[in-house]
Amino acid sequence: MEDHEPSVRGGKGEIKMSNKIIPVIMSGGSGTRLWPLSTPSAPKQFHALATLNTMIQETALRLVGDDYLAPVAICGRGHKDLVVSQLAAIGKAPQGVILEPFGRNTAAVAAMAALAGQELGGQEGDPGALVLLVPADHVITRPDAFHAAVVAASETAKSRIVTFGITPAHPETGFGYIERGAPLSDGIFEIKKFWEKPNLETATQYVQGGRHDWNAGIFLFSPQVMLEELSLYAPDVLAACVDAYKKAHRDGVIISLDEDAFGQVPSISVDYAVMENTSRSAVIPCDIGWADVGGFAELWRLGEKDDSANHVKGEAILIESQNCLIRNDGGPVVAVIGMSDVMVISTPAGILIAPLSRAQDVKKAAEAAKERRP
C-alpha cells in the first residue's frame, strides 16, 4: 500500500467507528470569484454549480450513515433561511444552526464547532462524539474514499486534530500545502510544516517530492482537544467565543451568537492560531476527488462539455466557438459566435464576459458591483 493512501478502504457501512461523528458545515464563504452567480445574499454554496444539488446539500449528503449524527451548520445571519430550507429539502434537517453576526475567520468557527460538538454529543448520548469540520463549498467526487479516510483517522482524532491532505493531481499555485512529518500509524503522519501558496517551480518540487499535500481545510477532532489547544494558543479567541456562545439567543435549533461578545473575537484562521503551533496535529493524505470551485476556470474544468469542449448551462447558441463556459440563469438566450476560451455568465445580478484565463480577476468585478449598489 502506498503511504499516501488511508489505511481503511471501502464503502459506507463496511467499517464502523467507535465514536459518532457530528458533521459541522462551515457556510461562510462569499465566492466573489464566481460573481454574478455567487452574490452576498446567495453565495456559491447555495447554488448547483458542478453538481446536481447545491454545494451545501452535496456536503450534507456525503455525510450520511450510521456513523454520522445530524449536521450542524455555521453561517451568517442573512443565510439562515437558505441553510435551513436547503438542508430540509434533502431530508438532512440540521440539529443546530449557529448564526454569526459577522465573519471572524476560521479559528472562531473551529471554537464554535467544538463548543457545539461538546454540547450536542452529550445530548445525543455520545459524549465522545468527534467533530468533522467541513467547508460547504467543496466538491468530492469519491465520497466513499472520503468516508474511508474519516474512519481511518477517527482513532487518531481522539487525541489529535487531524486534517485531510489532498494528494496533489498536479502542481497547483492556488492552494496551500501540508508537508508530512514522521508517521504516526499506517497512512497518518505528523505535520512537519504548513506552506503558503507557492510559485509554479516550488509547487512542482512539492508534487515530485511526494511529501506535500494540498491543504483542504477539513478537520476531524475531539471537541475537548480543540478547546484545549485553543486555550493554549488562542486564549483570546476561545474566551470571546465561549462568552458569545453562552449569551446566544436560542430558538429551537437556531443559535444566534451574541453580537457584542462575538465582536471581541480576533479574526484569525485556525491554521495560524492553532495548527501551526500545536504538537497535537496530524495529516491523513487521501485521494477523494476533491476540488475547490474557487472560480469559473475550475467550473469549466469540472463541467460536462460538448464536442467543442464548451460547458453550457441554460439557453445558449454557440456558433464556431470552442472551450467556452456559458451559464444563463433564466435570462434571454445567449448567443456566442466565433469565440474561444471565454466565459459568459448571465444572471439577474449581472452579466460577466471575460477570457477564462482571467477567471481569478472576477472578484474585481464583484467588488466594483458591490460599490455600485445603493
N, C-alpha and C positions, 0 to 999 in steps of 0.2 A: 504494500500500500504506500502511495506517495505521502510524504509528510505534510502536504498541504491539504489533505482531504480529512473531513471529520471522520472519526473512528466508528460512528454509528450510522448505518445506512438504512434505507427502506422507506416505505410509505407510512402514512399516519396510521396509528393503531397497532403497528408491529411491535413497538417497544414503548413501554410506559415509564413515565418518570415518577419518582417517589414523592415529588412535590408538585403541586399545581402551579400553573403559570397564569399571572394576571397580565394580559396584554395592555399596555398603556400607549395609546396612539398620540403622537405629537402632531398637532394640526395647526402649526403657527406660521408656515411659510407664506410668502407673499407672491412668489412666482412672477416677478417683474419681467424676466426674460421670455415669458410666454404671453405678454400683452399683445393684442387685446382679448385673447381667450381668457387669460387669467387677470382678474381685476381685484381691487381691495375688498369689494363686497363678496366676491366669489373666486377665491384663489384657485390655483391649478388642482389642488387635491379634491375639489368638488366637481371636477369635470372628468368625463371619459376621454382620455387623451390617447393612450396607447393600449387601452384595454376595453372590454365590453362594459364593465361597470365603472363608476367613478373611482378615482385612485384611493380615496379613503375607504370606499366599500371593498375594493380588492384587498386592501391591507387587512381589514377585519375578516374577510372570508378565508384568507390563508391561515388564520389563527383559530382554527376550529378543531373540535375533537375532545376526547375525554381529558386530555392534559391541560386544556385551557378553560379558564373561567371567563365570564362575560367581560368585554373590554371596558376600559376607562379611556376617555378622551380628554386631552388638554388643548384648549383653543382660546381664541379671543372672544370677548363678549358678543361681538357682532356676528359671529359664526355659529352661535348656539343652535339656532333653528335648523341650519343646514346639517350640522353634525347629527342632531337628534333624528331628523327626518330621513337622512340618507342611511344611517345605520339601522333604523327601524324598518326601512323599506326592504332590507335584505335579511330581516329576522335576527339581527345582531344588536338589539337594543342595549345601550351601554348601562353598566351598573353605576357609573359615575361620569359626570361631565364637569371638569374643572375649568372655570372661566377666568382667564387672565384679563385684568382691566387694560393692560398694555403689555407689550413684549419685554421680557427681561433675559433673553438668551437661554441657552440650554442647561446651564447649571441650576437655574431656578426650576426648569422643567423636571430635571432629574430629582431635585429635592421634593417637589410636589408628587412625583411618581412614587418615590419611596414612602412618603407620608401616607398617601392614599393606599399603597400596597400593604403597608403595615396595618392600617385600619380595616381594609376590606378583606384581607386574608383572614384576620381574626373573625370577622363576621361570617365568612364562608366556612368556618371550622377548620381552616388550614393556616395556622399562624406562621408556618414555614414557607408559605407561598412565595415564589420568586416573581420578580417584575421583568417583563420583556418590553423594553422601551424602543419603539419603532416609529420612524417618520411616516406620515400619512401619504407622502408623495413619491414613493419609490415603486419601481416595477421589479417583481421577482417572478421569473417565468418557470422556475423549478421549485415550487412550494414544498414538495416532498423532501428535496435536498435541504431546504431551509429548516424544515422540521427536524430532520436528522441531525443537523448541526446544533439546534436548540437542545435536543436530547443529549447529544454528546457533551455539551457544555454545562448541563444542569448540575452535575455534581460539583464541578469547579466553581460554579456561580454561588454555591452556598457560602464560600469563604473569599471569593474574589469577584471583582467587577469584570465580566467577560465582554469583550467587544468582538464583533464579527468582521474579520478582514476578508475582503473580496479578492479572490485570485485574479490578478490583472489579465485581461484579454489582450491588451496592447499598451504601449507607453501612452499614458494619459497625463496631460499637464493641468487638467481642471480639477483633480482630486488631491486631497492629502493622502499620505501613505503611512503605514504602520510597519516598522521594522521588527521582525521577530527576534526574541532572545532565546534563552535556554528552554528546552522542552519541559513542560510540567507533567504531561501524560501524553498518550498517543493522540497526536493531532492538535494539541493545545500547548501554547507557548507563553512564556513571559513576554512582556513588551519591552523591547530594548529602547525604542525611541519613536516618537511621532515626528513626521516630517511634513512641512508645509508643501503647497503645490509647487512641483519642481518645473524646471525648463525641460525641453524635449530630450536633451542629451542625458540629463540626470534621470528622467523617467525611464529612458531606455536602459540605463545601467541598473535601475531598480528591477525592471522586468527580467533582464538577463541574469541578474544575480540570484533570483528566486527566493529572496528573504523578505521582500516587501509586498504588502497587500494594500489595496485601496481601503481607505477609511470610510465606511458606510454610515457611521453614526448610529449603529444598532447596538443595544446593550442588554445583557441579562445579568441580574444581580439580586441578592437578598436585600430587602429594604434596610435591614439593620446595618449591613456592610456599607451601603451607600451613605446612610446617615452618619455612621462613624467616620468615614473618610471626609465627608463634607465638614464635620465638626473639627477635623484636624487641619484641613487645607483651605476651607472656605467658610469659616465660622460665621462671618457676617451674612453670607448668603443664606446659610441654614437658619440662623436666628430670625431673620426677617421673614423667611418662608414659613417657619413654624408659627410665627405671630399672625401672618396673613391667613394661614390655613385654619388656625384656631378661631379667628374672628370672622371667618367666612360666613356668608348668609347661605343657608341651605333650604332648598325647596325640592323635595323628592330626591332625584339623582343629581340635581344641579347644585354645584358648589361654587358660589360666586366669591372669589377671593376679596378680602378687604383691601380697598384701593389705597388707603393711607399706609397701611402696613406693607403692602406689596411695593409701593413706591420707594421703600427703603432698601429693596433688594438690589445689590450691584449687578450690572449687566455684564456677564462673563460666560463663556462657553464651559461646558462640563469638561472638555478636553484640557483647557487651560487651567481651570480651577482644581480639578481632581486628577484626571487621568495622567497628566504629565508629571504629577508629583507622587502619587500613591505607589506603594510597593505591593498593593493587593489588586493588581490588574492582570489580565490575561487576554490573549487573542486566539480565536479559532479561525484559521483560514478556511474558506469554503467557496465552492463554485455553485452558485444558486440562480444563475441567470439574472443577475442584478443589474439594474440601470437606474440612474438618477435622471429623470426627464427634466433637465435644467434649462433646456432651450429647444428651439424649433429644429435645429440640426439633428438632435437626438430623437426628436419626434419623427422626423423623416426617416432616420435610420431604422427605427423600430417598426414603422408602419408598413402595412401591405402596399405593394406597388403594382402598377400596370406594366405592360410590356416595355414602356419607355421610362421605367423607373420613376414614375410620378406617384406620389401618395396623395390621394384625393378623398376628401370627405365633404359631402354636401353637393349642391347643384353647381356644376362647373363644366365648361367646354375647354378642351385643350387641343390646339392645332399645332402640329410640328413643334412640340415642346417636350423637353426631357429633364429628368432629375429635379422635378419641381414638387413643392409642397403646397397644396391648395386646401384651405379649410374655409368652408362657407357655412356659418351658423345661422341658417334661416333667412338670409338676405336674398336679394335678386341674384340671378345666375351670374357667375364669374366666368369670363372668357379670357384665355391666355393664348397668345399666338406667337410662335417663333421664339420662345424663351427657354433658357436652360439654367438650372441651378438657382432658381428664385423661389421665394415663398410669398404667397398671397393669402392673408388672413383677413376675413371679413366677418365682423360681428356687430351687434348693436352698439358696442362700446367703442368701436373704431375700426379702421382699415389699415393694415400694415402691408407694405410692399418693399422687399429688400432682397439682396442676394443671400442665399443660405450661408455663405461664408461670413456674413455679418451678423449671424444669429446672436452672438454674445453682446452685440450693441443694442439689442431690442430694449433693454432696460432703460436706455437713454430716452427712447420714445415714450416708455411708460412714465418716466419721471416728468417729461415735458407735458404729457397729457394730464398728469395729476396737477401740475401747476396751472393748467388752463381751466380746470373745473372751478366753478364759483365756490 
